[in-house]
Amino acid sequence: MAGVSTPAMAAAVSNAGGLGSLGLGATDAAGAVKLIKDFRARSTGPLNVNVFVHQPPRIEPTVEADWIAAMRPIFRTACNASHRLQQFSR
């Protein structure tokens, strides 16, 4: 959802009786404050704020290698299908 909503759109939804929503995962804290203030300048209605709060990934080379090996046949099939589609779309 990050980047697809605007304060104006969220306010319009909220002012119409819905739940306005802002995706803030692609901005920093200062940007989030600005977007929320822009929303509040347009609406006093409810607002959902969608943020990402997760731990950084742990790098586990053995697990990653096992996962890639298990998925290799699917990747191969998808890449072959993608290549065939590209040939027909020219």
Helices and strands as residue ranges (DSSP letters): H 7-15, E 20-23, H 29-42, E 47-50, H 61-88
